[in-house]
Amino acid sequence: MNTSVLTIIVIIQVVTALTIIGLVLMQHGKGADMGAAFGSGASGSLFGATGSSNFLSKMTGVAAGVFFATTLALAYFGSTRTASTNSVTDTMTTAPAAAVPGASVPPTAPVPSAPAPAPATPAGQSGQIPK
C-alpha cells in the first residue's frame, strides 16, 4: 500500500474526529428544550425551532460513519503491511577473525596448584594433641 494513501486516510480521520467533537458540542442537551418552550429565541435560529437538532444529529451520524469507515480502512491496511525491521544488527555480517600472517599464538600452560599451607600453632604449644 502506498504511504500517501495512508496519509490521506489519516488526515480524513483526524478531520472527521474534529468535526464530531464540534458537532457534539454545538448540540443542545435535554435541558435546553425547556428553555426553548418559553421563548429563548430558538425560533429565530438558522435552522428553525426544531431544525437545528435534527440537522446536527444527522451530520453527527454521517461524520461517525465516515470515522468508522476510515478506522476500518486503517486497521485493514495496517494488518496487511509486511513488517520491515530496519535494525542495524540485521544488516551486519559476522566475519571470522582475521589471522595475522607469521604470528603464532603461544600455548597457555596450566598453572600448577600450590600446596596447602600448614595450620599455624598458637604460641607456647608444640602442635601435638595431648593424649
Secondary structure, DSSP 8 states (H G I E B T S, - for coil): --HHHHHHHHHHHHHHHHHHHHHHHHS--TTHHHHHHTT-SGGGSTT-TTHHHHHHHHHHHHHHHHHHHHHHHHHHHHHHS------HHHH---------TT--------------------TT--S----
